[in-house]
Amino acid sequence: MPKVIEQELSVLSSSKNGLIYLTANDWALIADKAARVGFTKGQTIIQRAKKSNGIYLLLKGTAKVQISSRTTSAGIGPGQICGEMSFLEDAPASANVVAQQDVDAFYIDRQTLESLFELFPHLASRFYRSLAMNLSRRLREMIRVDQIS
């Protein structure tokens, strides 16, 4: 495996706010099927009310999740995912995700990811468990911020 890919997989697997239950093999399977994409500062990665048809795994840079014009959540960075709610619900995005600086990411579309899940059911189990933990953590952060306000 090329050194660049190893470094990218290291970024994804070492994030405490990423898909924490995925194994090194899981990451290799996903990276093999993912497309590498880039966004410049200020560019929209995910647009609210539009289907993204996949997920993004940030490798470099940060992005801001904009829930509404007056409310924003914490940023996301290397090793983190965006587009997961739209992916889970097969529905339009609930928020904008905008690059705060240049962003490199892996993009994997729904059909490819679901095909991987059919071939590797344990990957699916670890993926969805990781998503559940991420969404729970984000909800707890929103509740904590709301209680402070």
N, CA, C and O atoms as a GROMACS GRO file, in nm:
protein
  596
    1MET      N    1   0.085  -0.117   0.000
    1MET     CA    2   0.000   0.000   0.000
    1MET      C    3   0.090   0.124   0.000
    1MET      O    4   0.183   0.134   0.080
    2PRO      N    5   0.062   0.219  -0.090
    2PRO     CA    6   0.143   0.342  -0.096
    2PRO      C    7   0.141   0.417   0.037
    2PRO      O    8   0.042   0.413   0.111
    3LYS      N    9   0.250   0.486   0.066
    3LYS     CA   10   0.266   0.559   0.193
    3LYS      C   11   0.158   0.664   0.214
    3LYS      O   12   0.111   0.684   0.326
    4VAL      N   13   0.117   0.734   0.106
    4VAL     CA   14   0.013   0.837   0.117
    4VAL      C   15  -0.117   0.775   0.166
    4VAL      O   16  -0.184   0.831   0.253
    5ILE      N   17  -0.154   0.661   0.109
    5ILE     CA   18  -0.278   0.593   0.151
    5ILE      C   19  -0.266   0.550   0.297
    5ILE      O   20  -0.362   0.565   0.373
    6GLU      N   21  -0.151   0.499   0.337
    6GLU     CA   22  -0.130   0.459   0.476
    6GLU      C   23  -0.149   0.578   0.570
    6GLU      O   24  -0.211   0.564   0.676
    7GLN      N   25  -0.097   0.694   0.531
    7GLN     CA   26  -0.111   0.814   0.614
    7GLN      C   27  -0.258   0.856   0.623
    7GLN      O   28  -0.305   0.894   0.730
    8GLU      N   29  -0.328   0.850   0.511
    8GLU     CA   30  -0.470   0.887   0.511
    8GLU      C   31  -0.551   0.792   0.599
    8GLU      O   32  -0.638   0.835   0.674
    9LEU      N   33  -0.523   0.663   0.589
    9LEU     CA   34  -0.593   0.566   0.672
    9LEU      C   35  -0.562   0.587   0.819
    9LEU      O   36  -0.646   0.564   0.906
   10SER      N   37  -0.440   0.630   0.847
   10SER     CA   38  -0.402   0.659   0.984
   10SER      C   39  -0.483   0.777   1.039
   10SER      O   40  -0.526   0.774   1.154
   11VAL      N   41  -0.503   0.880   0.957
   11VAL     CA   42  -0.584   0.996   0.997
   11VAL      C   43  -0.727   0.950   1.029
   11VAL      O   44  -0.784   0.990   1.130
   12LEU      N   45  -0.783   0.867   0.942
   12LEU     CA   46  -0.921   0.821   0.961
   12LEU      C   47  -0.935   0.732   1.084
   12LEU      O   48  -1.030   0.746   1.160
   13SER      N   49  -0.842   0.641   1.102
   13SER     CA   50  -0.855   0.544   1.211
   13SER      C   51  -0.818   0.600   1.347
   13SER      O   52  -0.856   0.543   1.450
   14SER      N   53  -0.744   0.710   1.352
   14SER     CA   54  -0.699   0.762   1.481
   14SER      C   55  -0.790   0.872   1.538
   14SER      O   56  -0.768   0.917   1.650
   15SER      N   57  -0.888   0.915   1.463
   15SER     CA   58  -0.977   1.022   1.512
   15SER      C   59  -1.066   0.971   1.625
   15SER      O   60  -1.130   0.867   1.612
   16LYS      N   61  -1.070   1.045   1.734
   16LYS     CA   62  -1.156   1.010   1.847
   16LYS      C   63  -1.302   1.042   1.819
   16LYS      O   64  -1.392   0.992   1.887
   17ASN      N   65  -1.327   1.126   1.718
   17ASN     CA   66  -1.464   1.164   1.682
   17ASN      C   67  -1.503   1.110   1.545
   17ASN      O   68  -1.595   1.161   1.482
   18GLY      N   69  -1.433   1.009   1.501
   18GLY     CA   70  -1.461   0.949   1.371
   18GLY      C   71  -1.536   0.818   1.386
   18GLY      O   72  -1.611   0.798   1.482
   19LEU      N   73  -1.515   0.730   1.290
   19LEU     CA   74  -1.581   0.600   1.291
   19LEU      C   75  -1.494   0.504   1.374
   19LEU      O   76  -1.418   0.424   1.320
   20ILE      N   77  -1.509   0.516   1.505
   20ILE     CA   78  -1.414   0.456   1.599
   20ILE      C   79  -1.412   0.304   1.602
   20ILE      O   80  -1.313   0.246   1.647
   21TYR      N   81  -1.517   0.238   1.557
   21TYR     CA   82  -1.521   0.092   1.566
   21TYR      C   83  -1.468   0.022   1.440
   21TYR      O   84  -1.458  -0.100   1.438
   22LEU      N   85  -1.434   0.099   1.338
   22LEU     CA   86  -1.382   0.036   1.216
   22LEU      C   87  -1.240  -0.014   1.237
   22LEU      O   88  -1.159   0.050   1.305
   23THR      N   89  -1.211  -0.128   1.177
   23THR     CA   90  -1.077  -0.188   1.186
   23THR      C   91  -0.990  -0.138   1.071
   23THR      O   92  -1.038  -0.071   0.979
   24ALA      N   93  -0.863  -0.170   1.076
   24ALA     CA   94  -0.770  -0.134   0.968
   24ALA      C   95  -0.818  -0.195   0.835
   24ALA      O   96  -0.810  -0.129   0.731
   25ASN      N   97  -0.866  -0.317   0.839
   25ASN     CA   98  -0.918  -0.381   0.716
   25ASN      C   99  -1.041  -0.308   0.664
   25ASN      O  100  -1.057  -0.290   0.543
   26ASP      N  101  -1.130  -0.267   0.755
   26ASP     CA  102  -1.250  -0.192   0.716
   26ASP      C  103  -1.209  -0.065   0.641
   26ASP      O  104  -1.263  -0.034   0.535
   27TRP      N  105  -1.114   0.008   0.698
   27TRP     CA  106  -1.069   0.133   0.637
   27TRP      C  107  -1.008   0.107   0.500
   27TRP      O  108  -1.030   0.184   0.407
   28ALA      N  109  -0.932   0.000   0.487
   28ALA     CA  110  -0.870  -0.033   0.358
   28ALA      C  111  -0.977  -0.063   0.254
   28ALA      O  112  -0.965  -0.021   0.138
   29LEU      N  113  -1.082  -0.136   0.293
   29LEU     CA  114  -1.191  -0.166   0.200
   29LEU      C  115  -1.262  -0.039   0.155
   29LEU      O  116  -1.290  -0.022   0.036
   30ILE      N  117  -1.290   0.049   0.248
   30ILE     CA  118  -1.360   0.175   0.216
   30ILE      C  119  -1.272   0.263   0.128
   30ILE      O  120  -1.318   0.316   0.027
   31ALA      N  121  -1.146   0.279   0.166
   31ALA     CA  122  -1.055   0.366   0.090
   31ALA      C  123  -1.037   0.315  -0.053
   31ALA      O  124  -1.024   0.395  -0.146
   32ASP      N  125  -1.036   0.184  -0.071
   32ASP     CA  126  -1.020   0.126  -0.204
   32ASP      C  127  -1.136   0.162  -0.297
   32ASP      O  128  -1.117   0.175  -0.418
   33LYS      N  129  -1.254   0.178  -0.241
   33LYS     CA  130  -1.374   0.207  -0.322
   33LYS      C  131  -1.409   0.355  -0.325
   33LYS      O  132  -1.494   0.397  -0.404
   34ALA      N  133  -1.345   0.436  -0.241
   34ALA     CA  134  -1.379   0.578  -0.231
   34ALA      C  135  -1.307   0.660  -0.338
   34ALA      O  136  -1.201   0.622  -0.388
   35ALA      N  137  -1.366   0.773  -0.370
   35ALA     CA  138  -1.303   0.870  -0.461
   35ALA      C  139  -1.246   0.982  -0.376
   35ALA      O  140  -1.308   1.028  -0.280
   36ARG      N  141  -1.128   1.026  -0.411
   36ARG     CA  142  -1.067   1.139  -0.340
   36ARG      C  143  -1.119   1.267  -0.403
   36ARG      O  144  -1.115   1.284  -0.525
   37VAL      N  145  -1.169   1.359  -0.317
   37VAL     CA  146  -1.224   1.485  -0.365
   37VAL      C  147  -1.163   1.600  -0.284
   37VAL      O  148  -1.116   1.581  -0.172
   38GLY      N  149  -1.165   1.719  -0.343
   38GLY     CA  150  -1.112   1.837  -0.276
   38GLY      C  151  -1.210   1.952  -0.284
   38GLY      O  152  -1.286   1.964  -0.379
   39PHE      N  153  -1.206   2.036  -0.183
   39PHE     CA  154  -1.289   2.156  -0.176
   39PHE      C  155  -1.202   2.271  -0.130
   39PHE      O  156  -1.116   2.256  -0.044
   40THR      N  157  -1.225   2.388  -0.189
   40THR     CA  158  -1.151   2.507  -0.150
   40THR      C  159  -1.226   2.579  -0.037
   40THR      O  160  -1.346   2.558  -0.018
   41LYS      N  161  -1.154   2.662   0.036
   41LYS     CA  162  -1.213   2.738   0.146
   41LYS      C  163  -1.339   2.810   0.098
   41LYS      O  164  -1.338   2.878  -0.005
   42GLY      N  165  -1.448   2.795   0.173
   42GLY     CA  166  -1.575   2.859   0.140
   42GLY      C  167  -1.666   2.777   0.050
   42GLY      O  168  -1.783   2.811   0.034
   43GLN      N  169  -1.614   2.671  -0.007
   43GLN     CA  170  -1.694   2.588  -0.097
   43GLN      C  171  -1.787   2.498  -0.016
   43GLN      O  172  -1.750   2.447   0.090
   44THR      N  173  -1.909   2.480  -0.067
   44THR     CA  174  -2.007   2.396   0.000
   44THR      C  175  -1.978   2.250  -0.032
   44THR      O  176  -1.967   2.211  -0.148
   45ILE      N  177  -1.967   2.169   0.072
   45ILE     CA  178  -1.944   2.025   0.057
   45ILE      C  179  -2.079   1.955   0.048
   45ILE      O  180  -2.101   1.872  -0.040
   46ILE      N  181  -2.169   1.990   0.139
   46ILE     CA  182  -2.305   1.935   0.140
   46ILE      C  183  -2.401   2.052   0.149
   46ILE      O  184  -2.382   2.144   0.228
   47GLN      N  185  -2.505   2.048   0.067
   47GLN     CA  186  -2.603   2.157   0.065
   47GLN      C  187  -2.733   2.110   0.129
   47GLN      O  188  -2.789   2.006   0.094
   48ARG      N  189  -2.779   2.191   0.224
   48ARG     CA  190  -2.905   2.161   0.293
   48ARG      C  191  -3.018   2.143   0.191
   48ARG      O  192  -3.025   2.213   0.091
   49ALA      N  193  -3.105   2.048   0.220
   49ALA     CA  194  -3.224   2.016   0.140
   49ALA      C  195  -3.192   1.945   0.008
   49ALA      O  196  -3.282   1.922  -0.073
   50LYS      N  197  -3.065   1.910  -0.015
   50LYS     CA  198  -3.028   1.832  -0.134
   50LYS      C  199  -2.969   1.700  -0.090
   50LYS      O  200  -2.900   1.692   0.011
   51LYS      N  201  -2.997   1.596  -0.167
   51LYS     CA  202  -2.940   1.465  -0.136
   51LYS      C  203  -2.794   1.462  -0.178
   51LYS      O  204  -2.758   1.506  -0.287
   52SER      N  205  -2.710   1.409  -0.090
   52SER     CA  206  -2.568   1.399  -0.125
   52SER      C  207  -2.535   1.262  -0.183
   52SER      O  208  -2.431   1.245  -0.248
   53ASN      N  209  -2.622   1.163  -0.161
   53ASN     CA  210  -2.607   1.028  -0.215
   53ASN      C  211  -2.479   0.957  -0.172
   53ASN      O  212  -2.433   0.864  -0.239
   54GLY      N  213  -2.421   1.001  -0.062
   54GLY     CA  214  -2.302   0.936  -0.010
   54GLY      C  215  -2.250   1.009   0.112
   54GLY      O  216  -2.314   1.101   0.163
   55ILE      N  217  -2.133   0.967   0.157
   55ILE     CA  218  -2.070   1.028   0.274
   55ILE      C  219  -1.932   1.079   0.239
   55ILE      O  220  -1.870   1.034   0.143
   56TYR      N  221  -1.885   1.174   0.318
   56TYR     CA  222  -1.751   1.229   0.304
   56TYR      C  223  -1.674   1.198   0.431
   56TYR      O  224  -1.725   1.215   0.541
   57LEU      N  225  -1.551   1.155   0.415
   57LEU     CA  226  -1.460   1.130   0.526
   57LEU      C  227  -1.345   1.228   0.512
   57LEU      O  228  -1.264   1.216   0.420
   58LEU      N  229  -1.336   1.324   0.602
   58LEU     CA  230  -1.235   1.429   0.589
   58LEU      C  231  -1.095   1.376   0.619
   58LEU      O  232  -1.073   1.307   0.719
   59LEU      N  233  -1.003   1.408   0.531
   59LEU     CA  234  -0.863   1.369   0.545
   59LEU      C  235  -0.778   1.486   0.590
   59LEU      O  236  -0.682   1.470   0.666
   60LYS      N  237  -0.813   1.605   0.541
   60LYS     CA  238  -0.734   1.726   0.568
   60LYS      C  239  -0.828   1.845   0.565
   60LYS      O  240  -0.921   1.850   0.485
   61GLY      N  241  -0.802   1.942   0.653
   61GLY     CA  242  -0.883   2.064   0.656
   61GLY      C  243  -1.000   2.052   0.752
   61GLY      O  244  -1.021   1.947   0.814
   62THR      N  245  -1.074   2.160   0.763
   62THR     CA  246  -1.190   2.163   0.851
   62THR      C  247  -1.310   2.220   0.776
   62THR      O  248  -1.296   2.291   0.677
   63ALA      N  249  -1.428   2.186   0.827
   63ALA     CA  250  -1.552   2.234   0.769
   63ALA      C  251  -1.648   2.270   0.882
   63ALA      O  252  -1.636   2.218   0.993
   64LYS      N  253  -1.740   2.358   0.854
   64LYS     CA  254  -1.839   2.404   0.951
   64LYS      C  255  -1.976   2.349   0.910
   64LYS      O  256  -2.015   2.356   0.794
   65VAL      N  257  -2.047   2.295   1.008
   65VAL     CA  258  -2.183   2.247   0.986
   65VAL      C  259  -2.275   2.362   1.020
   65VAL      O  260  -2.276   2.408   1.134
   66GLN      N  261  -2.353   2.409   0.924
   66GLN     CA  262  -2.445   2.521   0.944
   66GLN      C  263  -2.588   2.468   0.947
   66GLN      O  264  -2.645   2.431   0.845
   67ILE      N  265  -2.642   2.465   1.069
   67ILE     CA  266  -2.776   2.409   1.087
   67ILE      C  267  -2.882   2.508   1.041
   67ILE      O  268  -2.981   2.468   0.978
   68SER      N  269  -2.864   2.634   1.072
   68SER     CA  270  -2.953   2.740   1.024
   68SER      C  271  -2.869   2.866   1.012
   68SER      O  272  -2.750   2.865   1.044
   69SER      N  273  -2.930   2.973   0.968
   69SER     CA  274  -2.854   3.096   0.948
   69SER      C  275  -2.802   3.154   1.079
   69SER      O  276  -2.702   3.225   1.078
   70ARG      N  277  -2.866   3.124   1.190
   70ARG     CA  278  -2.821   3.180   1.317
   70ARG      C  279  -2.755   3.077   1.409
   70ARG      O  280  -2.702   3.113   1.514
   71THR      N  281  -2.759   2.951   1.371
   71THR     CA  282  -2.704   2.846   1.456
   71THR      C  283  -2.600   2.767   1.379
   71THR      O  284  -2.625   2.721   1.267
   72THR      N  285  -2.485   2.750   1.439
   72THR     CA  286  -2.384   2.663   1.379
   72THR      C  287  -2.333   2.570   1.487
   72THR      O  288  -2.329   2.605   1.605
   73SER      N  289  -2.295   2.453   1.446
   73SER     CA  290  -2.238   2.359   1.541
   73SER      C  291  -2.086   2.367   1.531
   73SER      O  292  -2.032   2.443   1.451
   74ALA      N  293  -2.020   2.288   1.612
   74ALA     CA  294  -1.874   2.283   1.608
   74ALA      C  295  -1.830   2.234   1.470
   74ALA      O  296  -1.905   2.169   1.398
   75GLY      N  297  -1.708   2.268   1.435
   75GLY     CA  298  -1.655   2.225   1.306
   75GLY      C  299  -1.620   2.077   1.307
   75GLY      O  300  -1.613   2.014   1.412
   76ILE      N  301  -1.598   2.025   1.190
   76ILE     CA  302  -1.551   1.888   1.176
   76ILE      C  303  -1.415   1.893   1.109
   76ILE      O  304  -1.385   1.986   1.033
   77GLY      N  305  -1.334   1.795   1.136
   77GLY     CA  306  -1.198   1.795   1.085
   77GLY      C  307  -1.152   1.658   1.041
   77GLY      O  308  -1.233   1.567   1.023
   78PRO      N  309  -1.023   1.644   1.023
   78PRO     CA  310  -0.966   1.518   0.974
   78PRO      C  311  -1.011   1.398   1.057
   78PRO      O  312  -1.009   1.400   1.180
   79GLY      N  313  -1.051   1.295   0.986
   79GLY     CA  314  -1.096   1.172   1.050
   79GLY      C  315  -1.244   1.168   1.077
   79GLY      O  316  -1.296   1.066   1.121
   80GLN      N  317  -1.314   1.278   1.051
   80GLN     CA  318  -1.457   1.284   1.078
   80GLN      C  319  -1.539   1.269   0.950
   80GLN      O  320  -1.489   1.285   0.839
   81ILE      N  321  -1.666   1.239   0.971
   81ILE     CA  322  -1.759   1.210   0.862
   81ILE      C  323  -1.862   1.322   0.851
   81ILE      O  324  -1.897   1.386   0.950
   82CYS      N  325  -1.910   1.344   0.730
   82CYS     CA  326  -2.027   1.430   0.711
   82CYS      C  327  -2.115   1.367   0.604
   82CYS      O  328  -2.069   1.294   0.517
   83GLY      N  329  -2.244   1.399   0.613
   83GLY     CA  330  -2.342   1.341   0.522
   83GLY      C  331  -2.406   1.215   0.576
   83GLY      O  332  -2.482   1.149   0.506
   84GLU      N  333  -2.375   1.182   0.701
   84GLU     CA  334  -2.424   1.056   0.757
   84GLU      C  335  -2.574   1.055   0.784
   84GLU      O  336  -2.638   0.950   0.771
   85MET      N  337  -2.632   1.168   0.823
   85MET     CA  338  -2.776   1.170   0.849
   85MET      C  339  -2.853   1.149   0.719
   85MET      O  340  -2.949   1.072   0.714
   86SER      N  341  -2.812   1.217   0.616
   86SER     CA  342  -2.875   1.201   0.485
   86SER      C  343  -2.858   1.057   0.436
   86SER      O  344  -2.950   0.999   0.378
   87PHE      N  345  -2.740   1.000   0.460
   87PHE     CA  346  -2.714   0.862   0.422
   87PHE      C  347  -2.807   0.767   0.498
   87PHE      O  348  -2.869   0.679   0.438
   88LEU      N  349  -2.816   0.784   0.629
   88LEU     CA  350  -2.899   0.695   0.711
   88LEU      C  351  -3.046   0.701   0.672
   88LEU      O  352  -3.113   0.598   0.664
   89GLU      N  353  -3.094   0.820   0.648
   89GLU     CA  354  -3.237   0.839   0.619
   89GLU      C  355  -3.270   0.831   0.470
   89GLU      O  356  -3.388   0.827   0.433
   90ASP      N  357  -3.169   0.828   0.386
   90ASP     CA  358  -3.188   0.836   0.241
   90ASP      C  359  -3.279   0.956   0.210
   90ASP      O  360  -3.378   0.946   0.138
   91ALA      N  361  -3.239   1.069   0.268
   91ALA     CA  362  -3.318   1.192   0.260
   91ALA      C  363  -3.225   1.310   0.232
   91ALA      O  364  -3.103   1.297   0.244
   92PRO      N  365  -3.281   1.424   0.196
   92PRO     CA  366  -3.198   1.544   0.176
   92PRO      C  367  -3.124   1.582   0.303
   92PRO      O  368  -3.167   1.549   0.414
   93ALA      N  369  -3.015   1.650   0.286
   93ALA     CA  370  -2.931   1.694   0.398
   93ALA      C  371  -3.007   1.791   0.487
   93ALA      O  372  -3.087   1.871   0.440
   94SER      N  373  -2.980   1.783   0.616
   94SER     CA  374  -3.046   1.870   0.714
   94SER      C  375  -2.966   1.996   0.743
   94SER      O  376  -3.014   2.085   0.814
   95ALA      N  377  -2.845   2.004   0.688
   95ALA     CA  378  -2.758   2.119   0.716
   95ALA      C  379  -2.662   2.140   0.600
   95ALA      O  380  -2.640   2.050   0.518
   96ASN      N  381  -2.605   2.259   0.595
   96ASN     CA  382  -2.496   2.286   0.502
   96ASN      C  383  -2.365   2.245   0.569
   96ASN      O  384  -2.351   2.256   0.691
   97VAL      N  385  -2.271   2.199   0.490
   97VAL     CA  386  -2.135   2.176   0.538
   97VAL      C  387  -2.045   2.254   0.443
   97VAL      O  388  -2.041   2.228   0.323
   98VAL      N  389  -1.972   2.352   0.500
   98VAL     CA  390  -1.890   2.444   0.421
   98VAL      C  391  -1.744   2.434   0.465
   98VAL      O  392  -1.714   2.435   0.584
   99ALA      N  393  -1.655   2.425   0.368
   99ALA     CA  394  -1.512   2.417   0.398
   99ALA      C  395  -1.465   2.546   0.462
   99ALA      O  396  -1.485   2.654   0.407
  100GLN      N  397  -1.403   2.536   0.580
  100GLN     CA  398  -1.345   2.652   0.648
  100GLN      C  399  -1.205   2.679   0.597
  100GLN      O  400  -1.154   2.791   0.608
  101GLN      N  401  -1.143   2.579   0.542
  101GLN     CA  402  -1.012   2.588   0.478
  101GLN      C  403  -1.013   2.482   0.369
  101GLN      O  404  -1.111   2.408   0.357
  102ASP      N  405  -0.909   2.472   0.291
  102ASP     CA  406  -0.906   2.369   0.188
  102ASP      C  407  -0.924   2.232   0.253
  102ASP      O  408  -0.863   2.201   0.355
  103VAL      N  409  -1.010   2.150   0.192
  103VAL     CA  410  -1.044   2.019   0.246
  103VAL      C  411  -1.014   1.912   0.142
  103VAL      O  412  -1.047   1.926   0.024
  104ASP      N  413  -0.950   1.805   0.187
  104ASP     CA  414  -0.936   1.682   0.109
  104ASP      C  415  -1.020   1.578   0.180
  104ASP      O  416  -1.021   1.570   0.303
  105ALA      N  417  -1.091   1.497   0.103
  105ALA     CA  418  -1.180   1.397   0.163
  105ALA      C  419  -1.192   1.276   0.072
  105ALA      O  420  -1.164   1.282  -0.048
  106PHE      N  421  -1.236   1.168   0.132
  106PHE     CA  422  -1.281   1.052   0.056
  106PHE      C  423  -1.431   1.065   0.045
  106PHE      O  424  -1.499   1.100   0.142
  107TYR      N  425  -1.484   1.037  -0.074
  107TYR     CA  426  -1.629   1.033  -0.094
  107TYR      C  427  -1.663   0.891  -0.138
  107TYR      O  428  -1.600   0.835  -0.227
  108ILE      N  429  -1.763   0.835  -0.073
  108ILE     CA  430  -1.810   0.703  -0.114
  108ILE      C  431  -1.962   0.708  -0.126
  108ILE      O  432  -2.032   0.748  -0.032
  109ASP      N  433  -2.011   0.667  -0.241
  109ASP     CA  434  -2.154   0.677  -0.268
  109ASP      C  435  -2.232   0.564  -0.200
  109ASP      O  436  -2.176   0.460  -0.164
  110ARG      N  437  -2.360   0.586  -0.185
  110ARG     CA  438  -2.450   0.494  -0.116
  110ARG      C  439  -2.444   0.353  -0.174
  110ARG      O  440  -2.428   0.256  -0.100
  111GLN      N  441  -2.454   0.341  -0.304
  111GLN     CA  442  -2.458   0.209  -0.367
  111GLN      C  443  -2.330   0.130  -0.341
  111GLN      O  444  -2.335   0.011  -0.310
  112THR      N  445  -2.217   0.196  -0.352
  112THR     CA  446  -2.089   0.129  -0.327
  112THR      C  447  -2.076   0.087  -0.182
  112THR      O  448  -2.034  -0.024  -0.152
  113LEU      N  449  -2.114   0.176  -0.092
  113LEU     CA  450  -2.106   0.144   0.051
  113LEU      C  451  -2.200   0.028   0.086
  113LEU      O  452  -2.161  -0.062   0.160
  114GLU      N  453  -2.321   0.031   0.034
  114GLU     CA  454  -2.415  -0.077   0.062
  114GLU      C  455  -2.368  -0.209   0.002
  114GLU      O  456  -2.391  -0.315   0.061
  115SER      N  457  -2.302  -0.205  -0.113
  115SER     CA  458  -2.244  -0.327  -0.171
  115SER      C  459  -2.135  -0.384  -0.080
  115SER      O  460  -2.127  -0.505  -0.060
  116LEU      N  461  -2.052  -0.296  -0.025
  116LEU     CA  462  -1.951  -0.341   0.070
  116LEU      C  463  -2.016  -0.405   0.192
  116LEU      O  464  -1.968  -0.507   0.243
  117PHE      N  465  -2.125  -0.346   0.239
  117PHE     CA  466  -2.194  -0.399   0.357
  117PHE      C  467  -2.252  -0.538   0.329
  117PHE      O  468  -2.253  -0.624   0.418
  118GLU      N  469  -2.300  -0.559   0.208
  118GLU     CA  470  -2.353  -0.691   0.173
  118GLU      C  471  -2.242  -0.796   0.171
  118GLU      O  472  -2.261  -0.909   0.215
  119LEU      N  473  -2.126  -0.757   0.119
  119LEU     CA  474  -2.012  -0.850   0.113
  119LEU      C  475  -1.948  -0.872   0.250
  119LEU      O  476  -1.899  -0.981   0.280
  120PHE      N  477  -1.949  -0.768   0.333
  120PHE     CA  478  -1.882  -0.772   0.463
  120PHE      C  479  -1.978  -0.722   0.572
  120PHE      O  480  -1.970  -0.607   0.614
  121PRO      N  481  -2.069  -0.810   0.618
  121PRO     CA  482  -2.169  -0.767   0.717
  121PRO      C  483  -2.109  -0.712   0.846
  121PRO      O  484  -2.168  -0.624   0.909
  122HIS      N  485  -1.993  -0.762   0.887
  122HIS     CA  486  -1.932  -0.711   1.010
  122HIS      C  487  -1.884  -0.566   0.991
  122HIS      O  488  -1.884  -0.488   1.086
  123LEU      N  489  -1.844  -0.532   0.870
  123LEU     CA  490  -1.810  -0.392   0.838
  123LEU      C  491  -1.934  -0.305   0.859
  123LEU      O  492  -1.925  -0.198   0.920
  124ALA      N  493  -2.048  -0.351   0.809
  124ALA     CA  494  -2.172  -0.275   0.826
  124ALA      C  495  -2.205  -0.255   0.973
  124ALA      O  496  -2.241  -0.146   1.015
  125SER      N  497  -2.191  -0.360   1.051
  125SER     CA  498  -2.220  -0.352   1.194
  125SER      C  499  -2.131  -0.248   1.262
  125SER      O  500  -2.180  -0.166   1.340
  126ARG      N  501  -2.002  -0.252   1.235
  126ARG     CA  502  -1.908  -0.157   1.297
  126ARG      C  503  -1.932  -0.015   1.246
  126ARG      O  504  -1.920   0.081   1.321
  127PHE      N  505  -1.966  -0.002   1.117
  127PHE     CA  506  -1.993   0.129   1.058
  127PHE      C  507  -2.114   0.194   1.126
  127PHE      O  508  -2.108   0.308   1.170
  128TYR      N  509  -2.225   0.119   1.133
  128TYR     CA  510  -2.347   0.175   1.190
  128TYR      C  511  -2.332   0.200   1.341
  128TYR      O  512  -2.390   0.295   1.394
  129ARG      N  513  -2.258   0.116   1.410
  129ARG     CA  514  -2.233   0.139   1.552
  129ARG      C  515  -2.154   0.268   1.570
  129ARG      O  516  -2.183   0.347   1.660
  130SER      N  517  -2.056   0.290   1.485
  130SER     CA  518  -1.977   0.413   1.490
  130SER      C  519  -2.064   0.536   1.463
  130SER      O  520  -2.052   0.638   1.531
  131LEU      N  521  -2.153   0.524   1.363
  131LEU     CA  522  -2.243   0.637   1.334
  131LEU      C  523  -2.332   0.666   1.454
  131LEU      O  524  -2.354   0.783   1.488
  132ALA      N  525  -2.384   0.562   1.517
  132ALA     CA  526  -2.470   0.582   1.634
  132ALA      C  527  -2.394   0.657   1.744
  132ALA      O  528  -2.448   0.748   1.806
  133MET      N  529  -2.270   0.618   1.769
  133MET     CA  530  -2.190   0.685   1.872
  133MET      C  531  -2.165   0.832   1.834
  133MET      O  532  -2.173   0.920   1.920
  134ASN      N  533  -2.135   0.858   1.707
  134ASN     CA  534  -2.113   0.996   1.662
  134ASN      C  535  -2.237   1.081   1.681
  134ASN      O  536  -2.229   1.192   1.734
  135LEU      N  537  -2.350   1.030   1.638
  135LEU     CA  538  -2.474   1.107   1.649
  135LEU      C  539  -2.512   1.129   1.795
  135LEU      O  540  -2.560   1.237   1.830
  136SER      N  541  -2.491   1.030   1.879
  136SER     CA  542  -2.517   1.045   2.022
  136SER      C  543  -2.426   1.153   2.082
  136SER      O  544  -2.472   1.239   2.158
  137ARG      N  545  -2.297   1.148   2.048
  137ARG     CA  546  -2.202   1.248   2.100
  137ARG      C  547  -2.242   1.389   2.056
  137ARG      O  548  -2.241   1.482   2.136
  138ARG      N  549  -2.278   1.404   1.928
  138ARG     CA  550  -2.317   1.536   1.877
  138ARG      C  551  -2.443   1.587   1.945
  138ARG      O  552  -2.454   1.706   1.976
  139LEU      N  553  -2.540   1.498   1.969
  139LEU     CA  554  -2.663   1.538   2.037
  139LEU      C  555  -2.633   1.582   2.180
  139LEU      O  556  -2.687   1.682   2.228
  140ARG      N  557  -2.547   1.507   2.248
  140ARG     CA  558  -2.510   1.545   2.386
  140ARG      C  559  -2.439   1.681   2.388
  140ARG      O  560  -2.462   1.761   2.478
  141GLU      N  561  -2.354   1.707   2.288
  141GLU     CA  562  -2.287   1.838   2.280
  141GLU      C  563  -2.389   1.949   2.260
  141GLU      O  564  -2.377   2.055   2.321
  142MET      N  565  -2.489   1.925   2.174
  142MET     CA  566  -2.592   2.028   2.151
  142MET      C  567  -2.673   2.052   2.277
  142MET      O  568  -2.707   2.166   2.309
  143ILE      N  569  -2.706   1.945   2.350
  143ILE     CA  570  -2.782   1.959   2.474
  143ILE      C  571  -2.702   2.037   2.577
  143ILE      O  572  -2.755   2.126   2.644
  144ARG      N  573  -2.574   2.006   2.589
  144ARG     CA  574  -2.488   2.076   2.684
  144ARG      C  575  -2.477   2.224   2.652
  144ARG      O  576  -2.486   2.308   2.741
  145VAL      N  577  -2.459   2.256   2.525
  145VAL     CA  578  -2.451   2.397   2.484
  145VAL      C  579  -2.584   2.467   2.510
  145VAL      O  580  -2.586   2.582   2.554
  146ASP      N  581  -2.695   2.398   2.482
  146ASP     CA  582  -2.826   2.457   2.504
  146ASP      C  583  -2.850   2.483   2.653
  146ASP      O  584  -2.912   2.583   2.689
  147GLN      N  585  -2.802   2.394   2.738
  147GLN     CA  586  -2.820   2.411   2.881
  147GLN      C  587  -2.737   2.526   2.937
  147GLN      O  588  -2.776   2.590   3.034
  148ILE      N  589  -2.622   2.551   2.874
  148ILE     CA  590  -2.534   2.661   2.916
  148ILE      C  591  -2.593   2.795   2.874
  148ILE      O  592  -2.579   2.894   2.946
  149SER      N  593  -2.659   2.798   2.757
  149SER     CA  594  -2.712   2.924   2.702
  149SER      C  595  -2.825   2.982   2.783
  149SER      O  596  -2.878   3.087   2.748
   0.00000   0.00000   0.00000
